[in-house]
Amino acid sequence: MNEKGGGVDRLELLRFAERVAERHLAEVRGWREAEERRRAEVRVGEARRPPPPDWVLQLGIGHGAPPVCVHDGGCYATGPRIRPLTRAQLLEALDAGVEACTHCRPDAAVGYLG
């Protein structure tokens, strides 16, 4: 290697290495910016999410199947087939014989003595 003549020019190699590093840095910055946008979108989505209902009715499988049970809106034991309930609808469901969840006890929370 020498500065002039038949060898590889060290200054040209350093310029090449600098261009490669700038491309890598631009790529990493793009990844960081995309992650910042994704996190901002998640925050906006969480802020716009409506609060969970106070009570839910868990439906049975199949069309016309009877309800399985009623839950507190934040119960971990609910399944995918749920419908929100008002307090009055919760009491109606309990009066109609729908079971109360044994984990979250919505009947006890509303003072239902059924």
C-alpha positions as a Markdown table, in Angstrom:
| # | Residue | x | y | z |
|---|---|---|---|---|
| 1 | Met | 0.0 | 0.0 | 0.0 |
| 2 | Asn | 1.2 | 3.4 | -0.8 |
| 3 | Glu | -0.2 | 6.8 | -1.5 |
| 4 | Lys | 0.9 | 6.9 | -5.2 |
| 5 | Gly | 1.7 | 4.3 | -7.6 |
| 6 | Gly | 0.7 | 0.7 | -8.1 |
| 7 | Gly | -0.7 | -0.1 | -4.6 |
| 8 | Val | -4.1 | 0.4 | -3.1 |
| 9 | Asp | -4.6 | 4.0 | -1.9 |
| 10 | Arg | -5.2 | 4.0 | 1.8 |
| 11 | Leu | -7.2 | 7.2 | 1.7 |
| 12 | Glu | -9.6 | 5.7 | -0.9 |
| 13 | Leu | -10.0 | 2.6 | 1.4 |
| 14 | Leu | -10.8 | 4.9 | 4.3 |
| 15 | Arg | -13.4 | 6.8 | 2.2 |
| 16 | Phe | -14.9 | 3.5 | 1.2 |
| 17 | Ala | -15.1 | 2.3 | 4.8 |
| 18 | Glu | -16.7 | 5.7 | 5.7 |
| 19 | Arg | -19.4 | 5.3 | 3.1 |
| 20 | Val | -20.2 | 1.7 | 4.2 |
| 21 | Ala | -20.4 | 2.9 | 7.8 |
| 22 | Glu | -22.7 | 5.7 | 6.9 |
| 23 | Arg | -25.0 | 3.3 | 5.1 |
| 24 | His | -25.1 | 1.0 | 8.1 |
| 25 | Leu | -25.8 | 3.9 | 10.4 |
| 26 | Ala | -28.7 | 5.1 | 8.1 |
| 27 | Glu | -30.1 | 1.6 | 8.2 |
| 28 | Val | -29.9 | 1.4 | 12.0 |
| 29 | Arg | -31.5 | 4.8 | 12.3 |
| 30 | Gly | -34.3 | 3.7 | 10.1 |
| 31 | Trp | -34.9 | 0.7 | 12.3 |
| 32 | Arg | -34.9 | 2.9 | 15.4 |
| 33 | Glu | -37.4 | 5.3 | 13.8 |
| 34 | Ala | -39.7 | 2.5 | 12.8 |
| 35 | Glu | -39.6 | 1.1 | 16.3 |
| 36 | Glu | -40.4 | 4.6 | 17.8 |
| 37 | Arg | -43.4 | 4.9 | 15.4 |
| 38 | Arg | -44.6 | 1.4 | 16.4 |
| 39 | Arg | -44.4 | 2.2 | 20.1 |
| 40 | Ala | -46.2 | 5.5 | 19.6 |
| 41 | Glu | -49.0 | 3.7 | 17.7 |
| 42 | Val | -49.3 | 1.2 | 20.5 |
| 43 | Arg | -49.6 | 4.0 | 23.1 |
| 44 | Val | -52.3 | 5.7 | 21.0 |
| 45 | Gly | -54.1 | 2.4 | 20.6 |
| 46 | Glu | -54.0 | 1.8 | 24.4 |
| 47 | Ala | -55.2 | 5.3 | 25.1 |
| 48 | Arg | -58.2 | 4.9 | 22.7 |
| 49 | Arg | -59.2 | 1.4 | 24.0 |
| 50 | Pro | -62.5 | 1.6 | 25.8 |
| 51 | Pro | -62.5 | 0.5 | 29.4 |
| 52 | Pro | -63.7 | -3.1 | 30.0 |
| 53 | Pro | -67.4 | -3.5 | 30.8 |
| 54 | Asp | -68.3 | -3.9 | 34.5 |
| 55 | Trp | -69.9 | -7.3 | 33.8 |
| 56 | Val | -70.0 | -9.8 | 31.0 |
| 57 | Leu | -72.1 | -12.7 | 29.9 |
| 58 | Gln | -70.1 | -15.7 | 28.6 |
| 59 | Leu | -72.0 | -17.4 | 25.8 |
| 60 | Gly | -72.1 | -21.1 | 25.1 |
| 61 | Ile | -70.8 | -22.7 | 21.9 |
| 62 | Gly | -73.1 | -22.8 | 18.9 |
| 63 | His | -76.1 | -20.8 | 17.7 |
| 64 | Gly | -78.8 | -20.6 | 20.4 |
| 65 | Ala | -76.7 | -22.3 | 23.1 |
| 66 | Pro | -77.5 | -21.1 | 26.6 |
| 67 | Pro | -75.2 | -18.7 | 28.4 |
| 68 | Val | -72.4 | -20.4 | 30.4 |
| 69 | Cys | -71.9 | -17.9 | 33.2 |
| 70 | Val | -71.6 | -14.2 | 34.2 |
| 71 | His | -68.2 | -12.6 | 35.0 |
| 72 | Asp | -66.7 | -9.4 | 36.3 |
| 73 | Gly | -65.5 | -7.4 | 33.3 |
| 74 | Gly | -61.9 | -8.0 | 34.2 |
| 75 | Cys | -62.1 | -11.7 | 35.0 |
| 76 | Tyr | -59.2 | -13.8 | 33.7 |
| 77 | Ala | -61.5 | -16.8 | 33.3 |
| 78 | Thr | -63.7 | -15.4 | 30.5 |
| 79 | Gly | -63.7 | -17.0 | 27.1 |
| 80 | Pro | -63.8 | -15.5 | 23.7 |
| 81 | Arg | -67.6 | -15.4 | 23.4 |
| 82 | Ile | -68.6 | -12.6 | 25.8 |
| 83 | Arg | -71.2 | -9.8 | 25.7 |
| 84 | Pro | -71.1 | -6.8 | 28.0 |
| 85 | Leu | -73.8 | -6.5 | 30.6 |
| 86 | Thr | -75.2 | -3.7 | 32.7 |
| 87 | Arg | -75.8 | -4.2 | 36.4 |
| 88 | Ala | -79.5 | -4.7 | 35.8 |
| 89 | Gln | -78.8 | -7.3 | 33.0 |
| 90 | Leu | -76.4 | -9.1 | 35.4 |
| 91 | Leu | -79.1 | -9.4 | 38.0 |
| 92 | Glu | -81.6 | -10.6 | 35.4 |
| 93 | Ala | -79.2 | -13.3 | 34.2 |
| 94 | Leu | -78.6 | -14.4 | 37.8 |
| 95 | Asp | -82.4 | -14.5 | 38.4 |
| 96 | Ala | -82.8 | -16.6 | 35.2 |
| 97 | Gly | -80.4 | -19.2 | 36.6 |
| 98 | Val | -77.1 | -18.3 | 34.8 |
| 99 | Glu | -74.2 | -19.4 | 36.9 |
| 100 | Ala | -71.9 | -16.8 | 38.5 |
| 101 | Cys | -68.1 | -17.3 | 37.9 |
| 102 | Thr | -66.5 | -19.0 | 40.8 |
| 103 | His | -63.3 | -17.0 | 40.3 |
| 104 | Cys | -64.5 | -13.4 | 40.2 |
| 105 | Arg | -67.9 | -13.9 | 42.0 |
| 106 | Pro | -69.9 | -11.1 | 40.3 |
| 107 | Asp | -73.0 | -12.2 | 42.4 |
| 108 | Ala | -71.1 | -11.4 | 45.6 |
| 109 | Ala | -69.9 | -8.1 | 44.2 |
| 110 | Val | -73.4 | -6.8 | 43.6 |
| 111 | Gly | -74.8 | -8.4 | 46.7 |
| 112 | Tyr | -77.0 | -10.9 | 44.9 |
| 113 | Leu | -78.5 | -13.4 | 47.4 |
| 114 | Gly | -80.6 | -15.4 | 44.8 |
